[in-house]
Amino acid sequence: MSAFDLDKDKILTNLRKLDELYNASFGDDLAPIFYSKLALIEYCGWIECSIDLIMMRVTESEYSTIISSTGKSFLKNINNFSYKDHFVKILVQVLGMANAEKIVEYFKASGELDILESKLDNTELKKNRNIAAHTYHRDDSVSYDAPNIFIPEVDRLFEIFTKIARYVDSMTSETSETSETSETSETSETSETSETSETSETSETSELI
């Protein structure tokens, strides 16, 4: 498996283990809260990593030197996963506006973009994630979803992320082939021009002799 391949097996293993520990910890005042808190952080971290992986496949390809360089710099400063402020901005920065619009239109038509947007812009999820990630447990009234809540969410998002990754791969592949064809054509034209020039020079030299 490539470093840039999307994966759900590890996160599902983590969540199932946390759910097992969660279910075995009833009677303990703190353990269920900690397992739920960790499951939330794991799930949100997986979303961020998955989005980054899709974009890193582009920045590490021969898609566009300028766009790839800009995309790498932008990815370093991203540490969230909201739809408009992060996902769409990453698409634009890494792929360019025209290609980002193609992706949005394609997945909007299938209805999958609406699902993705609803998952990434889940206000309650992000609120709890920020509390879990940036505070320690000090308020017994604060609670988190059980780990098993996130398992079907991973399955659904993974399906959408995989389709987006394949679509992005096809776009970058077409661009790369077009670029290679263009370079080959230019090389061929240069070669033909050179040969014509050499033939002409040889002919002129022959006539002079």
C-alpha positions as CSV (number, residue, x, y, z in Angstrom):
1,M,0.0,0.0,0.0
2,S,1.3,3.4,-1.0
3,A,1.8,6.1,1.6
4,F,-0.9,8.0,-0.2
5,D,-3.5,5.3,-0.3
6,L,-6.7,5.9,1.6
7,D,-7.4,3.4,4.4
8,K,-10.2,2.6,6.8
9,D,-9.1,-0.7,8.3
10,K,-6.9,0.9,11.0
11,I,-9.4,3.5,12.1
12,L,-12.1,0.8,12.3
13,T,-9.9,-1.4,14.3
14,N,-9.2,1.5,16.7
15,L,-12.9,2.4,17.0
16,R,-13.9,-1.2,17.6
17,K,-11.3,-1.7,20.3
18,L,-12.4,1.6,22.0
19,D,-16.0,0.4,21.8
20,E,-15.0,-2.9,23.4
21,L,-13.2,-1.1,26.2
22,Y,-16.1,1.4,26.5
23,N,-18.7,-1.4,27.0
24,A,-16.5,-3.2,29.5
25,S,-16.0,-0.1,31.6
26,F,-19.5,0.6,32.9
27,G,-19.5,1.1,36.6
28,D,-16.4,3.3,36.3
29,D,-17.2,7.0,36.4
30,L,-14.3,8.2,34.1
31,A,-13.3,5.3,31.8
32,P,-16.3,5.5,29.4
33,I,-15.8,9.2,29.1
34,F,-12.2,8.8,28.2
35,Y,-12.8,6.1,25.7
36,S,-15.6,8.1,24.0
37,K,-13.4,11.2,24.0
38,L,-10.5,9.3,22.3
39,A,-12.9,7.8,19.8
40,L,-14.1,11.2,18.8
41,I,-10.5,12.5,18.4
42,E,-9.5,9.4,16.4
43,Y,-12.5,9.8,14.0
44,C,-11.9,13.5,13.4
45,G,-8.2,12.9,12.9
46,W,-9.0,10.2,10.3
47,I,-11.1,12.6,8.4
48,E,-8.4,15.2,8.3
49,C,-5.8,12.7,7.2
50,S,-8.0,11.3,4.5
51,I,-8.5,14.7,3.0
52,D,-4.8,15.4,3.2
53,L,-4.0,12.1,1.5
54,I,-6.3,12.8,-1.5
55,M,-4.5,16.2,-2.0
56,M,-1.0,14.8,-1.4
57,R,-1.5,12.4,-4.2
58,V,-1.8,15.4,-6.5
59,T,1.1,17.4,-5.0
60,E,3.4,14.3,-5.3
61,S,2.4,13.7,-8.9
62,E,3.6,15.4,-12.0
63,Y,0.3,17.3,-12.3
64,S,1.6,20.9,-12.1
65,T,4.8,22.1,-10.5
66,I,3.4,25.5,-9.6
67,I,0.1,24.2,-8.2
68,S,1.7,21.3,-6.4
69,S,4.2,23.7,-4.7
70,T,1.4,26.0,-3.7
71,G,-0.7,23.0,-2.5
72,K,2.0,21.6,-0.3
73,S,2.5,25.0,1.4
74,F,-1.3,25.3,2.0
75,L,-1.6,21.7,3.4
76,K,1.0,22.4,6.0
77,N,-1.3,25.1,7.5
78,I,-4.5,23.1,7.5
79,N,-5.6,21.4,10.7
80,N,-9.4,21.2,10.5
81,F,-12.0,19.6,8.2
82,S,-14.9,22.0,7.6
83,Y,-16.4,21.8,4.1
84,K,-16.2,25.3,2.8
85,D,-13.3,26.7,4.8
86,H,-11.0,23.7,4.5
87,F,-12.1,21.0,2.0
88,V,-13.1,23.3,-0.9
89,K,-10.2,25.7,-0.2
90,I,-7.8,22.8,-0.4
91,L,-9.3,21.7,-3.7
92,V,-8.8,25.2,-5.1
93,Q,-5.3,25.6,-3.8
94,V,-4.1,22.1,-4.9
95,L,-6.0,21.6,-8.2
96,G,-6.8,25.1,-9.3
97,M,-10.2,26.8,-9.5
98,A,-11.3,25.2,-12.8
99,N,-10.6,21.6,-11.7
100,A,-12.1,22.2,-8.3
101,E,-15.3,23.4,-9.9
102,K,-15.4,20.2,-12.0
103,I,-15.1,18.0,-8.9
104,V,-17.8,20.0,-7.1
105,E,-20.2,19.8,-10.0
106,Y,-19.6,16.1,-10.6
107,F,-20.2,15.0,-7.0
108,K,-23.0,17.5,-6.5
109,A,-24.9,15.8,-9.3
110,S,-24.6,12.4,-7.6
111,G,-25.7,13.8,-4.2
112,E,-22.6,12.6,-2.5
113,L,-21.2,16.1,-2.1
114,D,-24.2,17.1,0.0
115,I,-23.6,14.1,2.2
116,L,-19.9,15.0,2.6
117,E,-20.8,18.6,3.4
118,S,-23.3,17.5,6.1
119,K,-20.6,15.3,7.7
120,L,-17.8,17.9,7.6
121,D,-20.0,20.8,8.7
122,N,-21.6,18.9,11.6
123,T,-21.7,21.7,14.2
124,E,-22.1,19.4,17.2
125,L,-19.3,17.1,16.1
126,K,-16.9,20.0,15.6
127,K,-17.9,21.6,18.9
128,N,-17.3,18.4,20.8
129,R,-14.1,17.7,18.9
130,N,-12.7,21.1,19.9
131,I,-13.7,20.5,23.5
132,A,-12.1,17.0,23.5
133,A,-8.9,18.2,21.7
134,H,-8.3,21.4,23.6
135,T,-9.5,20.8,27.1
136,Y,-9.0,18.2,29.8
137,H,-11.9,16.5,31.5
138,R,-13.2,18.6,34.3
139,D,-16.9,18.9,33.8
140,D,-19.0,15.7,34.5
141,S,-21.9,17.2,32.6
142,V,-19.8,16.9,29.3
143,S,-20.4,13.7,27.5
144,Y,-19.4,12.2,24.1
145,D,-20.9,9.7,21.7
146,A,-20.1,6.1,22.2
147,P,-17.3,4.8,19.9
148,N,-19.6,2.6,17.9
149,I,-21.5,5.7,16.6
150,F,-18.5,6.6,14.4
151,I,-18.1,3.2,12.8
152,P,-20.8,3.5,10.1
153,E,-19.7,7.2,9.6
154,V,-16.2,5.9,8.6
155,D,-17.7,3.4,6.1
156,R,-19.8,6.1,4.4
157,L,-17.1,8.8,4.3
158,F,-14.5,6.3,3.1
159,E,-16.8,5.4,0.1
160,I,-17.0,9.1,-0.9
161,F,-13.4,9.8,-0.3
162,T,-12.4,6.9,-2.4
163,K,-14.6,8.1,-5.3
164,I,-13.1,11.6,-5.1
165,A,-9.6,10.2,-5.0
166,R,-10.2,8.2,-8.2
167,Y,-11.7,11.2,-9.9
168,V,-8.8,13.3,-8.9
169,D,-6.4,10.6,-10.1
170,S,-8.1,10.5,-13.5
171,M,-7.9,14.3,-13.8
172,T,-4.2,14.4,-13.0
173,S,-3.5,11.4,-15.2
174,E,-5.2,13.1,-18.2
175,T,-3.3,16.3,-17.5
176,S,0.0,14.4,-17.3
177,E,-0.7,12.6,-20.6
178,T,-1.6,15.8,-22.3
179,S,1.6,17.4,-21.1
180,E,3.6,14.4,-22.3
181,T,1.9,14.4,-25.7
182,S,2.6,18.1,-25.9
183,E,6.3,17.7,-25.0
184,T,6.6,14.7,-27.5
185,S,5.0,16.8,-30.2
186,E,7.3,19.7,-29.5
187,T,10.3,17.4,-29.5
188,S,9.1,15.8,-32.8
189,E,8.6,19.2,-34.4
190,T,12.0,20.3,-33.2
191,S,13.6,17.1,-34.6
192,E,11.8,17.5,-37.9
193,T,12.9,21.2,-38.1
194,S,16.4,20.2,-37.3
195,E,16.4,17.4,-39.9
196,T,14.9,19.7,-42.5
197,S,17.6,22.3,-41.7
198,E,20.4,19.7,-41.9
199,T,19.0,18.4,-45.2
200,S,18.8,21.9,-46.6
201,E,22.3,22.7,-45.4
202,T,23.6,19.4,-47.0
203,S,21.8,20.2,-50.3
204,E,23.2,23.8,-50.3
205,T,26.7,22.4,-49.5
206,S,26.4,19.9,-52.3
207,E,25.4,22.6,-54.8
208,L,28.3,24.7,-53.7
209,I,30.7,21.8,-54.3
